[in-house]
Amino acid sequence: MTTPFRRPALDARPTGAAAAGMGLLVAASLAHGQVRLSHHDAGVVVSGTGVVCATGTIQTSADNRWYRAFTLSDFGVLDDLEIHTVEFGVEFVVLVTLPEADITISLYQIPADSPPIAPRSPDSEFLSSTTITLRQPSLPSFEIVPVPISGVVGAGASRMDEVSAPDFRQLAGGEFGDFFQLGGAQPPAFPGFSVASDACGLSDPVGSDDLCAFGWPCDAIIMAEGRVVTACSADLDGDGELTLFDFLEFQQLFADGDARADFDGDGDLTLFDFLSFQSAFDSGCP
């Protein structure tokens, strides 16, 4: 039996607080030039919001691919965006027979205002991918998982994130209850989410509008952090020129522990931020 869209039975699992409402766009300001793009205002995974293709009497997840698309301009990002982290919410993961499982995260650039599209589409440009390995006993149910990844999305385009899981039935040699699915918020956030699974006959992404219309779970928390690549990031005093006063402004921000001095985006203020600022300054303004 194939169940295209499934809410797993979870006993006494925490549900957390309700997250974002429909149509919410969140562009959180972080360090200098850093933003987090999200359709959720809280990174809280809620029980019963995830969607997954699973089969068998002992439900075992098949191949699954989850997508979210973000149009940069909707978040006030008008320049290139250099992604350095993708975060996704996990509702449920259990490894019964498998010692570990690989989850792959991929970045794509797609046209502005486009919903998630098939990666093989000519309108989809692959940027990068990375793989993480889940192992017993540290399995992240009801957690937000951050994954370092790099890629630059061009100004005026959309970013599409893909989180893909392999067919656990094939890896385990049967349907033994090995399971992985992403989790969402409640109520579902923004209609930029899609899911695909060859095992369930969905080779192309099916959007959240269709999922919600049929009463299926229709959300997944996928967010990203990155640095807006501005034309003149070293012009800290905003006068359109690079002068001694920009150096003085940087030194003051650094001394104050201001996140705007975090030029390398690692979350700490170190010598490398001085070097990154120096490099941006030497690059000049257009």
TIDREN-597784 format. One record per residue (C-alpha): residue number from 1; chain; x, y, z; residue in one letter. Coordinates in pm, 1 decimal. Each point is the difference from the previous one (the first is absolute). Last residue first. Layout:
BEGIN
> NUM | A | X | Y | Z | A;
...
***
This chain:
BEGIN
> 286 | A | 3153.5 | 5124.7 | -853.8 | P;
> 285 | A | 134.2 | 11.6 | 355.9 | C;
> 284 | A | 338.9 | -138.5 | 98.8 | G;
> 283 | A | 135.1 | -355.2 | 7.1 | S;
> 282 | A | 260.6 | 118.0 | 252.6 | D;
> 281 | A | -277.9 | 81.8 | 247.7 | F;
> 280 | A | -159.4 | -342.5 | -40.2 | A;
> 279 | A | 338.4 | -166.3 | 56.1 | S;
> 278 | A | 71.8 | 216.1 | 306.5 | Q;
> 277 | A | -344.5 | -86.4 | 139.0 | F;
> 276 | A | 70.4 | -370.1 | -45.6 | S;
> 275 | A | 341.9 | 36.4 | 166.3 | L;
> 274 | A | -147.0 | 187.4 | 295.4 | F;
> 273 | A | -274.0 | -264.5 | 24.5 | D;
> 272 | A | 270.3 | -268.6 | -5.1 | F;
> 271 | A | 158.3 | 153.1 | 307.5 | L;
> 270 | A | -307.2 | -101.4 | 195.2 | T;
> 269 | A | -359.2 | 97.7 | 73.2 | L;
> 268 | A | -206.6 | -317.8 | 9.6 | D;
> 267 | A | -316.4 | -112.2 | -182.9 | G;
> 266 | A | 186.4 | -142.5 | -298.7 | D;
> 265 | A | -123.5 | 266.9 | -242.4 | G;
> 264 | A | 342.6 | 104.9 | -132.4 | D;
> 263 | A | -80.6 | 369.0 | 45.7 | F;
> 262 | A | -121.7 | -31.7 | 359.9 | D;
> 261 | A | 31.4 | 375.1 | 63.4 | A;
> 260 | A | -375.8 | 44.7 | -45.2 | R;
> 259 | A | -44.4 | -235.3 | 296.8 | A;
> 258 | A | 101.4 | 284.0 | 235.0 | D;
> 257 | A | 246.5 | -105.1 | 270.4 | G;
> 256 | A | 50.1 | 366.0 | 90.3 | D;
> 255 | A | 372.1 | -18.4 | -83.9 | A;
> 254 | A | -81.3 | -156.8 | -337.7 | F;
> 253 | A | -257.3 | 268.1 | -81.1 | L;
> 252 | A | 247.8 | 270.6 | 100.7 | Q;
> 251 | A | 278.9 | -149.9 | -209.7 | Q;
> 250 | A | -233.5 | -27.9 | -298.5 | F;
> 249 | A | -104.4 | 364.5 | 31.3 | E;
> 248 | A | 363.1 | 110.8 | 24.7 | L;
> 247 | A | 85.7 | -195.5 | -312.5 | F;
> 246 | A | -298.2 | 152.2 | -178.5 | D;
> 245 | A | 113.6 | 344.9 | 115.4 | F;
> 244 | A | 339.6 | -54.5 | -160.0 | L;
> 243 | A | -173.1 | 2.6 | -336.8 | T;
> 242 | A | -200.7 | -212.1 | -239.4 | L;
> 241 | A | -261.4 | 215.0 | -169.6 | E;
> 240 | A | -377.3 | -8.1 | -41.8 | G;
> 239 | A | -64.7 | 183.8 | 326.7 | D;
> 238 | A | -153.9 | -305.1 | 168.9 | G;
> 237 | A | 215.8 | 0.0 | 313.3 | D;
> 236 | A | 71.8 | -369.8 | -41.8 | L;
> 235 | A | 110.0 | 16.6 | -361.8 | D;
> 234 | A | 171.6 | -342.0 | 24.2 | A;
> 233 | A | -302.7 | -179.9 | -149.0 | S;
> 232 | A | 28.1 | 181.3 | -331.6 | C;
> 231 | A | -188.8 | -178.8 | -276.6 | A;
> 230 | A | -191.4 | -215.9 | 242.6 | T;
> 229 | A | 30.5 | -376.8 | 30.8 | V;
> 228 | A | -277.4 | -79.6 | 245.9 | V;
> 227 | A | 135.9 | -268.3 | 229.0 | R;
> 226 | A | -185.3 | -320.9 | 67.4 | G;
> 225 | A | -225.4 | -193.4 | 231.4 | E;
> 224 | A | -254.7 | -251.4 | -119.4 | A;
> 223 | A | -334.2 | -140.1 | 108.2 | M;
> 222 | A | -199.3 | -319.1 | -58.7 | I;
> 221 | A | -293.4 | -78.0 | 229.3 | I;
> 220 | A | -232.8 | -238.6 | -177.8 | A;
> 219 | A | -370.2 | 40.5 | -73.0 | D;
> 218 | A | -294.0 | -164.3 | -170.4 | C;
> 217 | A | -147.3 | -277.4 | 210.7 | P;
> 216 | A | -282.7 | -146.1 | -205.7 | W;
> 215 | A | -352.5 | 141.5 | -7.5 | G;
> 214 | A | -38.9 | -27.7 | -375.9 | F;
> 213 | A | 14.7 | 378.2 | -45.3 | A;
> 212 | A | 304.2 | 17.2 | 229.1 | C;
> 211 | A | 204.1 | -228.3 | -227.4 | L;
> 210 | A | -109.2 | 183.1 | -314.6 | D;
> 209 | A | 90.5 | 340.8 | 144.8 | D;
> 208 | A | 322.4 | -141.2 | 144.6 | S;
> 207 | A | 136.9 | -82.9 | -342.4 | G;
> 206 | A | 75.9 | -336.6 | -159.7 | V;
> 205 | A | 361.2 | -25.7 | -117.7 | P;
> 204 | A | 59.1 | -215.8 | -309.6 | D;
> 203 | A | 60.6 | -375.4 | 8.3 | S;
> 202 | A | -308.3 | -53.6 | 213.2 | L;
> 201 | A | -101.1 | -361.7 | -56.5 | G;
> 200 | A | 17.1 | -92.1 | 369.5 | C;
> 199 | A | 327.6 | -189.6 | -36.5 | A;
> 198 | A | 137.9 | 283.2 | -215.1 | D;
> 197 | A | -46.8 | 247.1 | 281.9 | S;
> 196 | A | -47.6 | 377.4 | -15.8 | A;
> 195 | A | -92.8 | 271.5 | 250.0 | V;
> 194 | A | -74.8 | 370.8 | -30.3 | S;
> 193 | A | 11.3 | 310.5 | 222.2 | F;
> 192 | A | -26.1 | 365.4 | -102.7 | G;
> 191 | A | -360.2 | 46.3 | 111.3 | P;
> 190 | A | 98.8 | 180.5 | 323.6 | F;
> 189 | A | -53.6 | -118.7 | 356.6 | A;
> 188 | A | -206.5 | -300.2 | 90.5 | P;
> 187 | A | -191.2 | 59.4 | 325.0 | P;
> 186 | A | 181.8 | -153.5 | 172.3 | Q;
> 185 | A | 363.3 | -44.9 | -95.0 | A;
> 184 | A | 173.8 | -266.0 | -203.0 | G;
> 183 | A | 189.4 | -323.8 | 38.1 | G;
> 182 | A | 227.6 | -197.2 | -231.0 | L;
> 181 | A | -24.5 | -374.3 | -17.7 | Q;
> 180 | A | 217.2 | -303.2 | 66.8 | F;
> 179 | A | -87.5 | -364.6 | 70.5 | F;
> 178 | A | 145.4 | -345.4 | 45.0 | D;
> 177 | A | -304.1 | -210.9 | 87.9 | G;
> 176 | A | 106.2 | -343.4 | -123.4 | F;
> 175 | A | -122.6 | 7.0 | -359.5 | E;
> 174 | A | 266.9 | -191.8 | -188.6 | G;
> 173 | A | 364.6 | -20.6 | -104.9 | G;
> 172 | A | 102.3 | 276.0 | 240.7 | A;
> 171 | A | 148.9 | 229.2 | -266.3 | L;
> 170 | A | -273.7 | -84.0 | -248.4 | Q;
> 169 | A | -280.7 | 67.1 | 246.3 | R;
> 168 | A | 174.5 | 316.3 | 123.7 | F;
> 167 | A | -37.6 | 158.2 | -343.4 | D;
> 166 | A | 239.8 | 293.1 | 18.2 | P;
> 165 | A | -74.8 | 338.1 | 161.5 | A;
> 164 | A | 6.5 | 334.8 | -176.5 | S;
> 163 | A | -2.7 | 357.6 | 126.5 | V;
> 162 | A | -26.8 | 246.0 | -288.5 | E;
> 161 | A | 36.6 | 376.5 | 31.5 | D;
> 160 | A | -110.6 | 241.3 | -272.4 | M;
> 159 | A | 127.7 | 358.7 | -14.7 | R;
> 158 | A | -184.1 | 244.7 | -220.5 | S;
> 157 | A | 147.3 | 254.9 | -240.7 | A;
> 156 | A | 27.5 | 378.9 | -18.4 | G;
> 155 | A | 355.4 | 7.7 | 131.9 | A;
> 154 | A | 187.0 | -324.4 | -55.4 | G;
> 153 | A | 5.4 | -282.6 | 251.6 | V;
> 152 | A | 353.1 | -84.1 | 116.5 | V;
> 151 | A | 76.6 | -340.2 | 150.1 | G;
> 150 | A | 144.4 | -147.5 | 316.0 | S;
> 149 | A | -115.5 | -264.0 | 245.3 | I;
> 148 | A | 25.9 | -40.3 | 377.5 | P;
> 147 | A | -296.2 | -200.6 | 137.6 | V;
> 146 | A | -220.7 | 108.3 | 289.6 | P;
> 145 | A | -255.0 | -255.2 | 133.2 | V;
> 144 | A | -313.0 | 129.8 | 170.9 | I;
> 143 | A | -131.9 | -262.4 | 240.5 | E;
> 142 | A | -316.4 | -196.8 | 58.1 | F;
> 141 | A | 178.6 | -331.1 | -58.5 | S;
> 140 | A | 378.2 | 46.9 | -34.2 | P;
> 139 | A | 151.1 | -350.3 | 22.9 | L;
> 138 | A | 305.4 | -18.1 | 224.6 | S;
> 137 | A | 4.7 | -371.0 | 98.4 | P;
> 136 | A | 46.9 | -107.8 | -273.4 | Q;
> 135 | A | 133.5 | 166.7 | -309.9 | R;
> 134 | A | -111.9 | 262.2 | -250.7 | L;
> 133 | A | 253.3 | 81.7 | -271.5 | T;
> 132 | A | 9.7 | 339.8 | -170.5 | I;
> 131 | A | 41.2 | 58.0 | -371.9 | T;
> 130 | A | 85.2 | 315.6 | -193.4 | T;
> 129 | A | -121.3 | 164.9 | -316.8 | S;
> 128 | A | 84.1 | 293.5 | -224.7 | S;
> 127 | A | -132.6 | 250.7 | -253.7 | L;
> 126 | A | -224.7 | -190.8 | -242.8 | F;
> 125 | A | -184.1 | 227.8 | -241.3 | E;
> 124 | A | -370.3 | -71.2 | -54.7 | S;
> 123 | A | -173.4 | 154.6 | -301.7 | D;
> 122 | A | 111.8 | -290.0 | -222.0 | P;
> 121 | A | -196.5 | -228.5 | 235.6 | S;
> 120 | A | 199.1 | -293.4 | 143.4 | R;
> 119 | A | -35.3 | 144.7 | 349.0 | P;
> 118 | A | -378.6 | -28.3 | -32.1 | A;
> 117 | A | -166.0 | 326.2 | 100.9 | I;
> 116 | A | -72.2 | 168.1 | 331.9 | P;
> 115 | A | -233.4 | 295.8 | -50.4 | P;
> 114 | A | 129.5 | 280.4 | -222.2 | S;
> 113 | A | -22.3 | 363.5 | 107.4 | D;
> 112 | A | 351.9 | 68.2 | -131.7 | A;
> 111 | A | 147.6 | -264.4 | -228.8 | P;
> 110 | A | 192.3 | -290.8 | 156.9 | I;
> 109 | A | 336.7 | -27.1 | 174.1 | Q;
> 108 | A | 70.4 | -331.8 | 167.1 | Y;
> 107 | A | 144.7 | -119.9 | 329.7 | L;
> 106 | A | 21.6 | -363.2 | 108.8 | S;
> 105 | A | -20.9 | -178.1 | 336.6 | I;
> 104 | A | 58.0 | -374.8 | 12.6 | T;
> 103 | A | -96.7 | -226.9 | 289.7 | I;
> 102 | A | 211.9 | -311.0 | 62.3 | D;
> 101 | A | -120.1 | -273.3 | 235.0 | A;
> 100 | A | 166.5 | -194.1 | 280.1 | E;
> 99 | A | 2.0 | -334.0 | 180.2 | P;
> 98 | A | -307.3 | -112.7 | -196.3 | L;
> 97 | A | -220.7 | -264.6 | 161.3 | T;
> 96 | A | -232.9 | 209.0 | 213.7 | V;
> 95 | A | 109.0 | 351.4 | -87.8 | L;
> 94 | A | -259.5 | 253.0 | 112.0 | V;
> 93 | A | -55.4 | 357.3 | -115.9 | V;
> 92 | A | -296.9 | 226.2 | 64.5 | F;
> 91 | A | -87.2 | 365.0 | -33.1 | E;
> 90 | A | 330.8 | 132.6 | -132.5 | V;
> 89 | A | 14.8 | 374.1 | -70.5 | G;
> 88 | A | 248.8 | 132.2 | -252.2 | F;
> 87 | A | 286.5 | 248.4 | 12.7 | E;
> 86 | A | 220.0 | 105.6 | -293.2 | V;
> 85 | A | 326.2 | 184.5 | 64.9 | T;
> 84 | A | 256.4 | 201.2 | -202.3 | H;
> 83 | A | -208.2 | 158.9 | -276.6 | I;
> 82 | A | 154.6 | 292.8 | -190.5 | E;
> 81 | A | -288.5 | 220.1 | -111.8 | L;
> 80 | A | 43.7 | 225.3 | -303.0 | D;
> 79 | A | -165.2 | 340.5 | 35.4 | D;
> 78 | A | -360.4 | 111.7 | 42.8 | L;
> 77 | A | -82.2 | -182.9 | 323.4 | V;
> 76 | A | -315.5 | 167.6 | 133.5 | G;
> 75 | A | -150.0 | -334.2 | 100.7 | F;
> 74 | A | -239.8 | -21.5 | -294.7 | D;
> 73 | A | 296.3 | 109.5 | -215.1 | S;
> 72 | A | 179.2 | -329.6 | 69.7 | L;
> 71 | A | -280.4 | -223.3 | -126.1 | T;
> 70 | A | 9.4 | -303.7 | 229.2 | F;
> 69 | A | -77.9 | -357.3 | -106.8 | A;
> 68 | A | -37.0 | -298.7 | 231.6 | R;
> 67 | A | 42.0 | -366.3 | -90.9 | Y;
> 66 | A | -30.5 | -346.4 | 154.9 | W;
> 65 | A | 120.7 | -316.0 | -175.0 | R;
> 64 | A | -99.9 | -345.5 | 119.0 | N;
> 63 | A | 106.8 | -355.2 | -91.8 | D;
> 62 | A | -196.2 | -254.3 | 203.1 | A;
> 61 | A | -72.8 | 23.1 | 370.7 | S;
> 60 | A | -88.9 | -317.3 | 186.2 | T;
> 59 | A | -342.2 | -55.0 | 154.7 | Q;
> 58 | A | -23.2 | -342.4 | 160.0 | I;
> 57 | A | -300.3 | -112.1 | -201.6 | T;
> 56 | A | 188.8 | 126.6 | -302.1 | G;
> 55 | A | 70.6 | 325.7 | -177.2 | T;
> 54 | A | 105.6 | 361.0 | 65.5 | A;
> 53 | A | -3.4 | 324.3 | -199.6 | C;
> 52 | A | 32.5 | 290.1 | 242.6 | V;
> 51 | A | -178.8 | 313.0 | 120.7 | V;
> 50 | A | 62.5 | 180.8 | 326.8 | G;
> 49 | A | -253.7 | 208.4 | 191.6 | T;
> 48 | A | -114.5 | -263.1 | 250.5 | G;
> 47 | A | 218.5 | 109.8 | 291.7 | S;
> 46 | A | 132.7 | 355.9 | -6.8 | V;
> 45 | A | 361.5 | 96.6 | -67.7 | V;
> 44 | A | 89.2 | 339.6 | 147.0 | V;
> 43 | A | 247.6 | 230.1 | -174.2 | G;
> 42 | A | -211.3 | 308.5 | 44.7 | A;
> 41 | A | -104.2 | 273.2 | -244.3 | D;
> 40 | A | -40.9 | -244.0 | -287.2 | H;
> 39 | A | 30.3 | 63.8 | -373.9 | H;
> 38 | A | 374.0 | 43.8 | 47.8 | S;
> 37 | A | 294.7 | 194.9 | -135.4 | L;
> 36 | A | 272.6 | 66.5 | 255.2 | R;
> 35 | A | 212.8 | 303.7 | -76.1 | V;
> 34 | A | 366.4 | 102.3 | 33.2 | Q;
> 33 | A | 135.8 | 327.1 | -140.1 | G;
> 32 | A | 177.4 | 72.2 | 327.7 | H;
> 31 | A | -133.4 | -251.7 | 252.4 | A;
> 30 | A | -362.8 | -109.0 | 23.6 | L;
> 29 | A | -305.9 | 168.4 | -147.2 | S;
> 28 | A | -301.7 | -231.1 | -18.6 | A;
> 27 | A | -179.8 | -14.9 | -332.1 | A;
> 26 | A | -335.1 | -153.8 | 87.6 | V;
> 25 | A | -282.8 | -23.1 | -250.2 | L;
> 24 | A | -339.7 | -108.1 | 130.9 | L;
> 23 | A | -269.2 | -84.8 | -253.0 | G;
> 22 | A | -194.4 | -233.4 | 223.7 | M;
> 21 | A | 79.7 | 9.6 | 369.5 | G;
> 20 | A | 329.1 | -86.1 | 167.4 | A;
> 19 | A | 57.9 | -237.4 | 289.1 | A;
> 18 | A | -223.6 | -154.7 | 261.1 | A;
> 17 | A | 187.1 | -97.4 | 314.7 | A;
> 16 | A | 151.7 | -340.9 | 63.0 | G;
> 15 | A | -164.3 | -332.0 | -78.8 | T;
> 14 | A | 177.2 | -224.9 | 245.3 | P;
> 13 | A | -40.5 | -372.3 | -75.6 | R;
> 12 | A | -224.1 | -194.5 | 234.1 | A;
> 11 | A | -58.2 | -277.4 | -252.8 | D;
> 10 | A | 80.0 | 64.3 | -363.8 | L;
> 9 | A | -192.9 | -170.8 | -276.0 | A;
> 8 | A | 159.5 | 116.7 | -321.6 | P;
> 7 | A | -192.4 | 247.1 | -220.3 | R;
> 6 | A | 13.1 | -132.1 | -355.5 | R;
> 5 | A | -19.1 | 113.7 | -356.4 | F;
> 4 | A | 62.2 | -239.1 | -286.6 | P;
> 3 | A | -105.9 | -315.6 | 185.8 | T;
> 2 | A | 105.2 | -300.4 | -207.2 | T;
> 1 | A | -127.5 | -342.9 | 91.6 | M;
***
